[in-house]
Amino acid sequence: MPEQSPTEHVDDVESAHAAELAQSDPELQFAALAAELGIIKPGDKLDQMQIDFAYGVAELCASIGDRYGDPSDGNAGEHIRAVYGPV
């Protein structure tokens, strides 16, 4: 495997950090999906109504997941809320 230049390594680290940040920020994920679907332009932000709608859809999904899991370990709904719910 060829060695990376210092610049390539920094770019890889920055890309990994950006991906990790996006995974930890549901609003970035919602915006990325909205851009993919043509609702907004790539790089634009969702307005508050769109964000509220996205959180509402996540809550609808979480409410279904509430039926699945173990009471001692939590359930799928709690996991969905932890990942996609408002902080």
DSSP file with accessible surface (Angstrom, degrees, kcal/mol):
  #  RESIDUE AA STRUCTURE BP1 BP2  ACC     N-H-->O    O-->H-N    N-H-->O    O-->H-N    TCO  KAPPA ALPHA  PHI   PSI    X-CA   Y-CA   Z-CA
    1    1 A M              0   0  227      0, 0.0     2,-0.0     0, 0.0     0, 0.0   0.000 360.0 360.0 360.0 127.4    0.0    0.0    0.0
    2    2 A P        -     0   0  116      0, 0.0     2,-0.1     0, 0.0     0, 0.0  -0.360 360.0-109.2 -69.3 147.2    1.6    3.4   -1.0
    3    3 A E        -     0   0  187      1,-0.1     2,-0.3    -2,-0.0     0, 0.0  -0.467  30.6-121.7 -74.2 149.3    2.2    5.9    1.7
    4    4 A Q        -     0   0   89     -2,-0.1    -1,-0.1     1,-0.1     0, 0.0  -0.628  20.9-118.0 -88.2 149.1    0.1    9.0    1.9
    5    5 A S     >  -     0   0   49     -2,-0.3     4,-2.4     1,-0.1     5,-0.2  -0.417  33.6-106.1 -74.4 160.3    1.5   12.5    1.8
    6    6 A P  H  > S+     0   0  107      0, 0.0     4,-2.3     0, 0.0     5,-0.2   0.891 122.5  52.9 -55.7 -36.3    1.0   14.6    4.9
    7    7 A T  H  > S+     0   0   96      2,-0.2     4,-2.5     1,-0.2     5,-0.2   0.927 108.4  48.7 -67.0 -43.1   -1.6   16.6    2.9
    8    8 A E  H  > S+     0   0  100      1,-0.2     4,-2.4     2,-0.2    -1,-0.2   0.904 110.6  51.8 -63.3 -39.4   -3.6   13.5    1.9
    9    9 A H  H  X S+     0   0  104     -4,-2.4     4,-2.5     2,-0.2    -2,-0.2   0.931 109.8  48.5 -63.0 -43.9   -3.5   12.3    5.5
   10   10 A V  H  X S+     0   0   70     -4,-2.3     4,-3.0     1,-0.2     5,-0.2   0.926 111.0  51.1 -62.2 -43.2   -4.9   15.6    6.8
   11   11 A D  H  X S+     0   0   78     -4,-2.5     4,-2.5     1,-0.2    -1,-0.2   0.913 110.8  48.6 -60.9 -41.4   -7.6   15.5    4.1
   12   12 A D  H  X S+     0   0   78     -4,-2.4     4,-2.5     2,-0.2    -1,-0.2   0.913 112.4  47.8 -64.3 -43.3   -8.5   11.9    5.2
   13   13 A V  H  X S+     0   0   76     -4,-2.5     4,-2.6     2,-0.2    -2,-0.2   0.930 113.0  48.4 -64.1 -43.6   -8.6   12.9    8.9
   14   14 A E  H  X S+     0   0  117     -4,-3.0     4,-2.6     1,-0.2    -2,-0.2   0.912 112.0  49.4 -64.5 -39.6  -10.8   16.0    8.1
   15   15 A S  H  X S+     0   0   77     -4,-2.5     4,-2.4    -5,-0.2    -1,-0.2   0.918 111.8  48.3 -64.8 -42.7  -13.1   13.9    6.0
   16   16 A A  H  X S+     0   0   61     -4,-2.5     4,-2.5     2,-0.2    -2,-0.2   0.911 112.4  49.0 -64.3 -40.9  -13.5   11.3    8.7
   17   17 A H  H  X S+     0   0  117     -4,-2.6     4,-2.7     2,-0.2    -2,-0.2   0.923 110.9  50.0 -64.8 -42.0  -14.1   14.1   11.3
   18   18 A A  H  X S+     0   0   57     -4,-2.6     4,-2.6     2,-0.2    -2,-0.2   0.914 111.6  48.7 -63.2 -40.8  -16.8   15.6    9.0
   19   19 A A  H  X S+     0   0   54     -4,-2.4     4,-2.1     2,-0.2    -1,-0.2   0.918 112.0  48.8 -65.9 -41.5  -18.5   12.3    8.6
   20   20 A E  H  X S+     0   0  131     -4,-2.5     4,-1.5     2,-0.2    -2,-0.2   0.921 112.0  48.9 -63.9 -42.7  -18.4   11.6   12.3
   21   21 A L  H  X S+     0   0   84     -4,-2.7     4,-0.8     1,-0.2     3,-0.3   0.930 109.9  51.7 -62.4 -43.9  -19.9   15.1   13.0
   22   22 A A  H >< S+     0   0   33     -4,-2.6     3,-0.7     1,-0.2     7,-0.4   0.893 108.5  51.4 -61.6 -38.9  -22.6   14.6   10.4
   23   23 A Q  H 3< S+     0   0  140     -4,-2.1    -1,-0.2     1,-0.2    -2,-0.2   0.821 111.3  47.9 -67.8 -28.9  -23.5   11.3   12.1
   24   24 A S  H 3< S+     0   0   84     -4,-1.5    -1,-0.2    -3,-0.3    -2,-0.2   0.536 105.1  65.6 -89.2  -4.6  -23.8   13.0   15.4
   25   25 A D    XX  -     0   0   54     -4,-0.8     4,-1.7    -3,-0.7     3,-0.8  -0.885  61.0-169.5-121.6  99.8  -25.9   15.9   14.1
   26   26 A P  H 3> S+     0   0    5      0, 0.0     4,-3.1     0, 0.0     5,-0.2   0.855  86.9  60.3 -58.7 -32.6  -29.4   14.8   12.9
   27   27 A E  H 3> S+     0   0   77      1,-0.2     4,-2.3     2,-0.2    19,-0.2   0.882 104.3  49.7 -66.4 -33.2  -30.0   18.3   11.4
   28   28 A L  H <> S+     0   0   78     -3,-0.8     4,-2.3     2,-0.2    -1,-0.2   0.902 112.5  48.0 -67.6 -39.6  -27.0   17.8    9.1
   29   29 A Q  H  X S+     0   0   44     -4,-1.7     4,-2.3    -7,-0.4    -2,-0.2   0.914 111.4  49.8 -66.0 -41.5  -28.3   14.4    8.1
   30   30 A F  H  X S+     0   0   29     -4,-3.1     4,-2.6     1,-0.2    -2,-0.2   0.918 112.1  48.3 -61.8 -43.0  -31.8   15.8    7.5
   31   31 A A  H  X S+     0   0   15     -4,-2.3     4,-2.6    -5,-0.2    -2,-0.2   0.905 109.7  52.1 -65.4 -40.2  -30.3   18.6    5.3
   32   32 A A  H  X S+     0   0   60     -4,-2.3     4,-2.4     2,-0.2    -1,-0.2   0.925 112.0  46.1 -62.5 -42.3  -28.2   16.1    3.4
   33   33 A L  H  X S+     0   0   91     -4,-2.3     4,-2.1     2,-0.2    -2,-0.2   0.927 111.5  51.5 -65.7 -43.0  -31.2   14.0    2.6
   34   34 A A  H  <>S+     0   0    9     -4,-2.6     5,-2.8     1,-0.2     6,-0.8   0.903 111.4  47.8 -61.8 -38.9  -33.3   17.0    1.7
   35   35 A A  H ><5S+     0   0   22     -4,-2.6     3,-1.2     1,-0.2    -1,-0.2   0.915 109.1  53.4 -67.4 -41.1  -30.5   18.1   -0.7
   36   36 A E  H 3<5S+     0   0  160     -4,-2.4    -1,-0.2     1,-0.3    -2,-0.2   0.865 111.9  45.9 -60.7 -34.5  -30.3   14.6   -2.2
   37   37 A L  T 3<5S-     0   0  115     -4,-2.1    -1,-0.3    -5,-0.1    -2,-0.2   0.444 118.1-111.8 -89.6  -1.3  -34.1   14.7   -2.8
   38   38 A G  T < 5S+     0   0   63     -3,-1.2    -3,-0.2    -4,-0.4    -2,-0.1   0.621  83.5 121.7  83.2  14.2  -33.9   18.2   -4.3
   39   39 A I  S   <S+     0   0  103     -5,-2.8     2,-0.3    -6,-0.2    -4,-0.2   0.881  84.9   7.3 -75.3 -39.2  -35.8   19.9   -1.5
   40   40 A I  S    S-     0   0   24     -6,-0.8    -2,-0.3    -9,-0.2    -1,-0.1  -0.878  89.7 -95.9-131.9 168.1  -32.9   22.3   -0.8
   41   41 A K    >   -     0   0  149     -2,-0.3     3,-2.5     1,-0.1    -6,-0.1  -0.596  54.0 -87.9 -82.2 147.0  -29.6   23.0   -2.6
   42   42 A P  T 3  S+     0   0  113      0, 0.0    -1,-0.1     0, 0.0     3,-0.1  -0.291 117.7  22.9 -53.5 133.1  -26.5   21.1   -1.3
   43   43 A G  T 3  S+     0   0   82      1,-0.4     2,-0.1    -3,-0.1   -11,-0.1   0.178  97.3 117.1  92.9 -17.5  -24.9   23.2    1.4
   44   44 A D    <   -     0   0   85     -3,-2.5    -1,-0.4   -13,-0.1     2,-0.3  -0.405  61.9-124.1 -76.9 162.6  -28.1   25.0    2.3
   45   45 A K        -     0   0  187     -3,-0.1     2,-0.2    -2,-0.1    -4,-0.1  -0.750  20.8-111.0-105.2 153.6  -29.7   24.7    5.7
   46   46 A L        -     0   0   23     -2,-0.3     2,-0.1   -19,-0.2   -15,-0.1  -0.528  32.6-119.4 -75.4 148.5  -33.2   23.6    6.5
   47   47 A D     >  -     0   0   87     -2,-0.2     4,-2.3     1,-0.1     3,-0.2  -0.371  34.2 -98.1 -81.5 169.5  -35.6   26.2    7.9
   48   48 A Q  H  > S+     0   0  118      1,-0.2     4,-2.8     2,-0.2     5,-0.2   0.873 123.0  54.5 -61.0 -34.9  -37.1   25.6   11.3
   49   49 A M  H  > S+     0   0  153      1,-0.2     4,-2.2     2,-0.2    -1,-0.2   0.920 109.6  47.4 -65.9 -40.8  -40.4   24.2    9.9
   50   50 A Q  H  > S+     0   0   58     -3,-0.2     4,-2.5     2,-0.2    -2,-0.2   0.899 112.4  49.8 -66.4 -39.8  -38.5   21.6    7.8
   51   51 A I  H  X S+     0   0   13     -4,-2.3     4,-2.7     2,-0.2     5,-0.2   0.937 110.4  49.8 -63.2 -46.0  -36.4   20.7   10.9
   52   52 A D  H  X S+     0   0   89     -4,-2.8     4,-2.1     1,-0.2    -2,-0.2   0.897 110.6  50.8 -60.4 -39.7  -39.5   20.3   13.0
   53   53 A F  H  X S+     0   0  151     -4,-2.2     4,-2.4     2,-0.2    -1,-0.2   0.937 109.7  49.8 -62.4 -46.0  -41.1   18.1   10.3
   54   54 A A  H  X S+     0   0   18     -4,-2.5     4,-2.4     1,-0.2    -2,-0.2   0.918 111.3  48.3 -61.4 -43.5  -38.0   15.9   10.2
   55   55 A Y  H  X S+     0   0   27     -4,-2.7     4,-2.4     1,-0.2    -1,-0.2   0.881 109.7  54.3 -64.4 -35.0  -38.0   15.5   14.0
   56   56 A G  H  X S+     0   0   35     -4,-2.1     4,-2.3    -5,-0.2    -2,-0.2   0.910 108.0  48.3 -64.5 -40.9  -41.7   14.7   13.8
   57   57 A V  H  X S+     0   0   62     -4,-2.4     4,-2.4     2,-0.2    -2,-0.2   0.924 110.5  51.9 -64.7 -42.1  -41.1   11.9   11.3
   58   58 A A  H  X S+     0   0   13     -4,-2.4     4,-2.8     1,-0.2    -2,-0.2   0.915 109.6  50.0 -60.2 -40.1  -38.3   10.5   13.5
   59   59 A E  H  X S+     0   0   89     -4,-2.4     4,-2.4     2,-0.2    -1,-0.2   0.899 107.8  52.8 -66.7 -39.6  -40.7   10.5   16.4
   60   60 A L  H  X S+     0   0  119     -4,-2.3     4,-1.1     2,-0.2    -1,-0.2   0.935 112.7  45.0 -59.6 -44.3  -43.3    8.7   14.4
   61   61 A C  H  X S+     0   0   64     -4,-2.4     4,-1.9     1,-0.2     3,-0.5   0.915 111.7  52.6 -64.9 -43.0  -40.7    6.0   13.5
   62   62 A A  H  X S+     0   0    0     -4,-2.8     4,-1.2     1,-0.2    -1,-0.2   0.875 101.7  59.7 -61.8 -36.8  -39.5    5.9   17.1
   63   63 A S  H  < S+     0   0   55     -4,-2.4     4,-0.3     1,-0.2    -1,-0.2   0.854 106.2  47.9 -64.1 -31.4  -43.0    5.3   18.4
   64   64 A I  H >< S+     0   0   98     -4,-1.1     3,-1.5    -3,-0.5    -1,-0.2   0.918 109.1  54.1 -69.6 -42.0  -43.2    2.1   16.3
   65   65 A G  H >< S+     0   0    6     -4,-1.9     3,-2.0     1,-0.3    12,-1.2   0.681  87.2  81.2 -66.9 -16.6  -39.8    1.1   17.6
   66   66 A D  T 3< S+     0   0   63     -4,-1.2    -1,-0.3     1,-0.3    -2,-0.2   0.762  86.6  58.7 -60.2 -23.4  -41.0    1.4   21.2
   67   67 A R  T <  S+     0   0  180     -3,-1.5     2,-0.5    -4,-0.3    -1,-0.3   0.553  96.7  73.9 -81.4  -9.7  -42.6   -2.0   20.9
   68   68 A Y  S <  S+     0   0  136     -3,-2.0     8,-2.7    -4,-0.1     9,-0.3  -0.928  78.1  37.8-116.6 124.1  -39.3   -3.7   20.1
   69   69 A G  E    S-A   75   0A  65     -2,-0.5     6,-0.2     6,-0.3     3,-0.0  -0.846  83.3 -61.0 140.0-171.8  -36.6   -4.4   22.6
   70   70 A D  E >>  -A   74   0A  75      4,-1.5     4,-1.6    -2,-0.3     3,-1.0  -0.932  33.4-136.2-114.4 127.8  -35.9   -5.5   26.1
   71   71 A P  T 34 S+     0   0  133      0, 0.0    -1,-0.1     0, 0.0     4,-0.1   0.832 107.2  50.0 -53.2 -30.9  -37.2   -3.3   29.0
   72   72 A S  T 34 S+     0   0   93      1,-0.2     3,-0.1     2,-0.1    -3,-0.0   0.787 120.5  33.8 -79.4 -25.5  -33.8   -3.7   30.8
   73   73 A D  T <4 S-     0   0  136     -3,-1.0    -1,-0.2     1,-0.4     2,-0.1   0.411 112.5-113.7-107.2  -2.1  -31.8   -2.7   27.7
   74   74 A G  E  <  -A   70   0A  17     -4,-1.6    -4,-1.5    -3,-0.0    -1,-0.4  -0.405  32.7 -94.7  94.3-176.5  -34.1   -0.2   26.1
   75   75 A N  E  >  -A   69   0A  37     -6,-0.2     4,-1.8    -2,-0.1    -6,-0.3  -0.823  30.5 -95.8-137.0 175.2  -35.9   -0.4   22.8
   76   76 A A  H  > S+     0   0   40     -8,-2.7     4,-2.7   -11,-0.8   -10,-0.3   0.873 119.9  57.4 -62.0 -37.1  -35.6    0.5   19.2
   77   77 A G  H  > S+     0   0    0    -12,-1.2     4,-2.5    -9,-0.3    -1,-0.2   0.916 105.8  49.5 -61.3 -42.5  -37.7    3.7   19.7
   78   78 A E  H  > S+     0   0  105    -13,-0.2     4,-2.2     2,-0.2    -1,-0.2   0.896 111.0  50.5 -63.4 -38.2  -35.3    5.0   22.4
   79   79 A H  H  X S+     0   0  129     -4,-1.8     4,-2.0     2,-0.2     5,-0.2   0.928 109.6  49.9 -65.7 -43.6  -32.3    4.3   20.1
   80   80 A I  H  X S+     0   0   49     -4,-2.7     4,-3.5     1,-0.2     5,-0.4   0.934 111.9  48.4 -60.7 -44.9  -34.0    6.2   17.2
   81   81 A R  H  X S+     0   0   72     -4,-2.5     4,-1.9     1,-0.2    -1,-0.2   0.885 108.8  54.1 -63.4 -37.2  -34.7    9.1   19.5
   82   82 A A  H  < S+     0   0   84     -4,-2.2    -1,-0.2    -5,-0.2    -2,-0.2   0.876 119.4  33.3 -64.2 -35.7  -31.1    9.1   20.7
   83   83 A V  H  < S+     0   0   49     -4,-2.0    -2,-0.2    -5,-0.1    -1,-0.2   0.901 136.5  19.0 -87.1 -43.6  -29.8    9.3   17.2
   84   84 A Y  H  < S+     0   0   87     -4,-3.5    -3,-0.2    -5,-0.2    -2,-0.2   0.386  97.4 103.6-114.8   3.1  -32.4   11.4   15.4
   85   85 A G  S  < S-     0   0   13     -4,-1.9   -29,-0.0    -5,-0.4     2,-0.0  -0.452  81.0 -89.5 -85.1 160.1  -34.3   13.2   18.2
   86   86 A P              0   0   91      0, 0.0    -1,-0.1     0, 0.0    -2,-0.1  -0.381 360.0 360.0 -65.5 147.1  -33.8   16.8   19.2
   87   87 A V              0   0  180     -3,-0.1    -5,-0.0    -2,-0.0    -3,-0.0  -0.630 360.0 360.0 -86.1 360.0  -31.1   17.4   21.7
